[in-house]
Amino acid sequence: MAYSYTNKKNQTYFLHGKQVTLQNGRQQRIFYFAKEPKAGEALDALPDGYTVTENDRTGLPFVKKAAAAS
């Protein structure tokens, strides 16, 4: 079951992640939300050390690194 998030507009989004190659050749893992789960990219859980934040204007969710505890 893919990790889902329902925003303030009552729209449900599913978390996805994949490896991408940047222009300089470096590999980086990206996370994004989509309205439908995609095979092979949908994640079952939120990665450790990350939180879900919502854009105030559009309601679109995004993944953000959690603040380090001091």
N, C-alpha and C positions, 0 to 999 in steps of 0.2 A: 504494500500500500504506500503510495507516494505521499510525502510530507505536504500538507496543504495549509493554506493560510487564508482566512476570510477577512477582507478589509472593511473599513468603515462604511463603504457603499454596499456591503453584503455581497461582494463578488469573491469567488473562490479562485485562488491561484495555486499552482503546484510547483514545488522547488525542483530545479534541474541543475546539473553540474557537468562540466566537461573540460578536457585538456585542450588548450589552444596554443598555437605557435605564434609568437609575436614577430614583428618585422625584423628584430635583431636576432631571431633564431631561438630565443629563450622560450621554454615551456612554462605555461601558467595555468592554474586551475581557476575557472570562472564559475560563478553561481548566478542563476537567473530564475525568474518566475514566469510561468506561462499558464494560460487558461485551461489547457488540456495536458495531461501527462504524456510524455514522449518516451517510447521504448528505448532503453539503453542509456537514457540521460536523466530520468526521474530518480530522485533520491528519496530514501525511506525515512531519513531523519535529518535534522539540522546539524551541520558539522560542529564539532566541539569548538568553543571559543567564538562563536558567531551568534548574532541576534537578528531578528527580523524587525525592520523599521519600515514605516510607511511614508510615502511622499504626501505632505499635507494637502497639496493642491489637487493632485490627480488620484490619490489613493493607491498608486502602484507600489507594491511591496518590493523591498530589496534587502539583501543580506549585508550585514555590516559586522566587522570584527568587534567583539565585546571589549569594553574598556578594561585595561589591566588593573587589578586590585593593587593598591599601594599600601 
